[in-house]
Amino acid sequence: MMEWRSSPVVRRFPGNPVLSAKDVPFQSVLAFNAGVARYQGRYVMLFRNDFDYHPDVNVFRTNLEFAFSDDGLRWQVQPRPVFPVQGDDVWRIYDPRLTVLDGRCYVTFAMDTTYGIRAAVAVTDDFDRFEILSLSLPDNRNTVLYPERVGGRYVRMERPFDMYLAASLRQDPRLHAWISFSPDLRHWGDSELLLAVEHVPFANEKVGPGTPPVRTPRGWLALFHAVDTDPARGKRGWEERWQKRYTAGVMLLDLEDPRRVVGMSKEPFLVPEAPCEREGFRNDVVFPSGLILEDTGEVKIYYGAADTVVCLATADLGDLLALCTAPR
């Protein structure tokens, strides 16, 4: 793969990271992959908190934590977990995304269970009580909700994966982004492939949703993650062999038909370059997870760095739209 560089239109916040384990007032080793939204007059964040590492299986216990901010830059973590693991067959929950829809805050997240990884949709009005509306069949994750209904239906992007089954059947083991629809946020279907690895020049293994999209005059602006693998990469981070690199891409989807990608950048707009992105639990990872369009036209982009901390970058909306010049 080419040695891509971040787009010059993106500005990293000089105070990065905006959230790390040291900001969490209870047990925490890694704090990253946060969903972020503006809700009820303030910025809110629901982030993945990893603690209690088990080296034999290379897995942390996790919970979801809530933080708020008046400016989107300085965050105050609340004094207790807001969404603890529930159910005897649930190992952990992680990677939340936030979408404000019809005045309520919806949460999508992944749930590791005894029987596979399930994608969840939940809703909260106060970040104290959560109602789970739907759980997918295994295996699915990286789901994000649109902030509006389109054609009367709810929309979500997702990244189902069957890498082990695909390998056993000698099928394509790569993971792609899909789109599904629902009449009520509980029943999902009419699923279609949205963005495949072969559509993205800077990916050779995975592409999938990153942030919930935002409406713009030219279409739904959405950020996605892309993974390239290089067998020459050896021990990096805590893994014995970590051959992957995560970068971030940007695309536009049709406002009336979100199954149609009307433009995208053929280069990543954000590439691991800063020290906190290059070195951590897993090296060379940027993972977009929160996107806020300010009234000024500034776009705040929250992303996980090295699977370790939460970082922030900004860009002008016009500049991001200008990157989306190529068809899928």
Disulfide bonds with the S-S distance in Angstrom:
none
